[in-house]
Amino acid sequence: MRLCPGGPVVRCVRVCCGRGRWRVCIPKCVRSTWAYTHLLARSLCYNTLTNWDTVNDTLFEPVFWTADRLTRLFGQVFVCLVVVLTSSIVLIAYMVLLPLVLHTYAPWWIVWHLCYGHWNLVMIAFHYYKATRTPPGHPPTTKSEVPFVSFCKKCVTPKPARTHHCGICNTCILKMDHHCPWLNNCVGHFNHRYFFSFCVFLTLGCVYCSISGRNLFIDAYSAIESSFQTPPPTFTLKDKLLNKSIIYMWVLTSTVAVALGGLTLWHAMLISRGETSIERHLNKKERTRLAKRNRVYKNPFHYGCFNNWKLFLGVEKRSHWITRVLLPSGHAPYGDGLTWDFYPHRKEPLPV
């Protein structure tokens, strides 16, 4: 038997030349032990559903946890902020805009302002109250015959279609759209219409105040600019407060009209497509996945644009466009949020 020169180290790890490069030849027993140990370590954390999204969610879990806790903690603060800001605009409108309307406008124009302004205010207050106080809907926690599509690992309960878990509310929500901190509530199946109507009427109210107070804003801004002249004009304390109140109202309503108007248009597009905010991202991923297989994804909850709006608004006949859309209405939405088979084959507009 010929011994390998160089001692035991060289006999255990032989350095040889293979295909033009140097490589380390490890004994078979060491390689087998290492392979078995590596396989054992991977088997302890192996999951066929693991992907980069799951890894990223795991890495950012502390950030999500902190954001959820802070949102839950300051939820009532955000609600109070909405009430205070809205009340301040209403107070300025009554103290500044209303006297101007009564003293300068024609009678028929005064009637229009009074009717539209109070109608808009009632719709804002009604839908905001209903959106904050109406539960979004939760799946049953007991055994039932409701079909489900997945299982919630946090609630340890079955999840019906369109149901998702809210980390802030720490529960599953039927047809969850998102968690709104300004409502301190989730937007789901039973309060989605209230949330959207609140956004629409608040946007209209802000646009109304911004347009109606434009000339007052220009006059107030010019008055404040003139205070830097030499010598400055004399203004009483009441005049200064009045000018600053007008500027505050116009800047706030114009900013909210632009920001909230964009959000309202986004949700209107989602409603037209039969999607929620969460389903928008899920459907986009599904379309991309099926496109790689030369297949087309079709949203099973899209019944046509017009039908989607009637299902969302709860319109069953022509008079409902007035009684349920243009007037305060507390009617329940279609279905129970557990099953979704209203018009599975019909795509043409319903006879309403």
Secondary structure, 3 states (H helix, E strand, C coil): CCCCCCCHHHHHCEEEEECCEEEEECCHHHHHHHHHHHHHHHHHCCCCCCCHHHHHHHHCHHHHHHHHHHHHHCHHHHHHHHHHHHHHHHHHHHHHHHHHHHHHCCHHHHHHHHHHHHHHHHHHHHHHHHHHHCCCCCCCCCCCCCCCCEEECCCCEEECCCCEEECCCCEEECCCCEEECCCCEEECCCCHHHHHHHHHHHHHHHHHHHHHCHHHHHHHHHHHHHCCCCCCCCCCHHHHHHHHHHHHHHHHHHHHHHHHHHHHHHHHHHHHCCCCHHHHHHHHHHHHHHHCCCCCCCCCCCCCHHHHHHHHHCCCCCCHHHHHHHCCCCCCCCCCCCCCCCCCCCCCCCCC
